[in-house]
Amino acid sequence: MISAAASLTEDQWIEVLYNRFRIEVSQDRRPALHRAIGAYAQSIGEDNESLLAKALSRQLSAENWSKIIHLATNHETRFFRNRAIIDQLCNYAETFARPRVLSVGCSTGEEPYSIAIALAERGLANFKVHGIDVSEDCIAAASEGIYKASEAIPSRYVKEVTNGHLRFYDWLKDFVTFSQHNVMSDRPIGFTNPSVIVTQNMLIYYRKEARHRILEGLALGLPIGGYLITGPSEDAGWKSTDLQRLPVPTASVFKRTQ
Ligand SMILES: C[S@@+](CC[C@H](N)C(=O)[O-])C[C@H]1O[C@@H](n2cnc3c(N)ncnc32)[C@H](O)[C@@H]1O
């Protein structure tokens, strides 16, 4: 049974994360987040309450916040997690002379690398894939490009580095870049003119209003003719006057028409 004091601290963390970063944490993940923040607090010589007090009085460093945001978000991912969406994305990307693909909520990079492999498999050599994520830890891991061996990664793209770990060859890594970015902030994304934006398994952690706000923000950066793709129904019924919803059964797809 959780004490009243612990429950109050938990609520306050949720509030401060929302107020400062607009990060939403679903009800079922809150106790685990509270415990994880407690463990992190201990590792830096604090306790949950003293860390929260610093957060509330704006005394936490950017590094502290970065760790807490990482703990507050779910980073589950894998290579070629949704093959149908990647194939669809490649169909659209192929129609551009120099495709620029933006992967939003890219976690540790498996999605952007899967897209790069899929585009390379189609013989494309003139593309860019950029991954963004709110978690600095994820972006650091993605930029390193070292992964546990997986049958999903064709061997011609990787070399073995240490026991059971693979690293993408530099020629493939050169197609893929990453940067830390919170899509709930008003800061512009440092990757302009995307041909295709894809966001999968990220919107599901936000309420409907936040999902719509994120999609609105992403759509703003899309040039005419560009595509915005989310997992099926992740858009929560979002509509835009400037983007047309395309009839694709395996994903929610929008195309900027004006
Ligand atoms: C469950 S992972 C999905 C990864 C990948 N897209 C996939 O489908 O396998 C969701 C990712 O979204 C990121 N994320 C959550 N909120 C975000 C935000 N406001 N801005 C940018 N990234 C965010 C999380 O850090 C996490 O790495």
The ligand as an ORCA input file, in Angstrom:
! r2SCAN-3c Opt
* xyz 0 1
  C       7.838      3.329    -27.545
  S       9.089      4.277    -28.303
  C       8.760      3.976    -30.019
  C      10.021      3.888    -30.840
  C       9.806      3.647    -32.332
  N       9.119      4.751    -32.950
  C       9.049      2.370    -32.563
  O       7.900      2.399    -33.007
  O       9.610      1.302    -32.301
  C       8.482      5.951    -28.074
  C       9.594      6.982    -28.099
  O       8.995      8.277    -28.163
  C       9.790      9.160    -27.394
  N       9.008     10.333    -26.999
  C       8.000     10.399    -26.104
  N       7.570     11.657    -25.972
  C       8.314     12.407    -26.811
  C       8.347     13.794    -27.114
  N       7.529     14.652    -26.498
  N       9.232     14.234    -28.042
  C      10.072     13.364    -28.669
  N      10.103     12.042    -28.389
  C       9.234     11.563    -27.481
  C      10.230      8.323    -26.195
  O      11.382      8.864    -25.578
  C      10.451      6.952    -26.834
  O      11.799      6.724    -27.133
*
